[in-house]
Amino acid sequence: MKLLEGKNAIITGGSRGIGKGIAKVFARHGANVAFTYNSSAESANDLADELRKLGIKAKAYKSNAASYAEADQLVKDVSEDFGRIDILINNAGITKDNLLMRMSEEDFDKVIEVNLKSIFNMTKAVQRTMLKQRKGSIINMSSVVGVTGNAGQANYAASKAGIIGFSKSMAQELGSRNIRTNVIAPGFIETEMTEKLDGKVVEGWRQAIPLKRGGAPEDIANACVFLGSDLSSYITGQVLHVDGGMHT
Ligand SMILES: NC(=O)c1ccc[n+]([C@@H]2O[C@H](COP(=O)([O-])OP(=O)(O)OC[C@H]3O[C@@H](n4cnc5c(N)ncnc54)[C@H](OP(=O)(O)O)[C@@H]3O)[C@@H](O)[C@H]2O)c1
């Protein structure tokens, strides 16, 4: 069953990892997919070609999510190319881990700008369109550590906790116009972001996960299909933990 037939989605950070997984699963569900990348142009263009073969409309856009001007231009371009915007997935994110003692001001600011300010940028840019449509679903990618915290990730955890507060506020501001805002909090999902982590630490996490495995990008993508589709039309302001039971 195709749950997103004919819907248009914007996915930030679609060139790799979870965002790429979401783009593929969305296309399989019949959605047209506009996705962004920051540096991985080749992989982004290859993905757009692959998606178009599934018979949907797909296009990759270079856009730095941390820049309001670029987010605003992106939404104008996507509106011109696709028409309506039914779903926005704010997925782009980075880590710059260190203990606070060694964390530079620059690394704190960079993570907040890319992970949190990007959500302000994209939501503000897209809300005009969704308000006119009187319909929309916004899905913001937080993390289990936005709820639990994590030593060595104060900047990242702060950005991911901020996403939850921002999203709950949007659910209240935009709900009367039938624009829903929800959060997904992934646990340990195996992508390039987690490849950077220490192998022993990762194995310790795997053992601590009740389902005893890391997740795949498709696990997050399936949750996005639900929150993007009309199956979740009475759900807003929620945090959906997709983490194999890591956060209970
Ligand atoms: N993997 C996990 O275990 C996990 C757990 C919890 C939450 N998350 C969250 O899930 C999201 C995706 O993570 P991932 O594991 O898929 O990461 P990833 O493999 O490192 O991919 C990150 C994606 O974000 C894009 N990106 C980075 N900076 C950007 C910018 N300034 N503007 C636009 N795009 C930018 C990258 O594009 P380029 O390649 O073009 O730079 C890439 O497509 C992130 O928000 C992350 O915090 C991941």
The ligand as an ORCA input file, in Angstrom:
! r2SCAN-3c Opt
* xyz 0 1
  N      22.741      7.938     13.291
  C      22.250      7.989     14.508
  O      22.459      7.079     15.337
  C      21.381      9.119     14.934
  C      20.811      9.067     16.199
  C      19.997     10.086     16.630
  C      19.737     11.154     15.802
  N      20.299     11.216     14.576
  C      20.014     12.384     13.744
  O      19.533     11.981     12.484
  C      19.915     12.936     11.483
  C      20.658     12.217     10.358
  O      21.801     11.549     10.909
  P      22.715     10.546     10.062
  O      23.188      9.527     11.011
  O      22.011     10.158      8.830
  O      23.940     11.523      9.722
  P      24.979     11.494      8.498
  O      25.099     10.116      7.941
  O      26.214     12.158      9.012
  O      24.261     12.412      7.391
  C      24.044     13.772      7.695
  C      23.277     14.428      6.564
  O      23.077     15.803      6.925
  C      23.562     16.625      5.854
  N      24.077     17.890      6.366
  C      25.071     18.094      7.262
  N      25.237     19.408      7.450
  C      24.352     20.048      6.645
  C      24.040     21.401      6.379
  N      24.692     22.402      6.980
  N      23.054     21.683      5.499
  C      22.380     20.694      4.857
  N      22.637     19.390      5.062
  C      23.612     19.075      5.943
  C      24.646     15.814      5.180
  O      24.813     16.302      3.863
  P      26.264     16.317      3.121
  O      26.736     14.892      3.091
  O      25.952     16.832      1.761
  O      27.144     17.193      3.926
  C      24.031     14.417      5.243
  O      23.118     14.225      4.189
  C      20.769     13.968     12.209
  O      19.972     15.072     12.578
  C      21.242     13.240     13.449
  O      21.561     14.108     14.499
  C      21.137     10.213     14.112
*
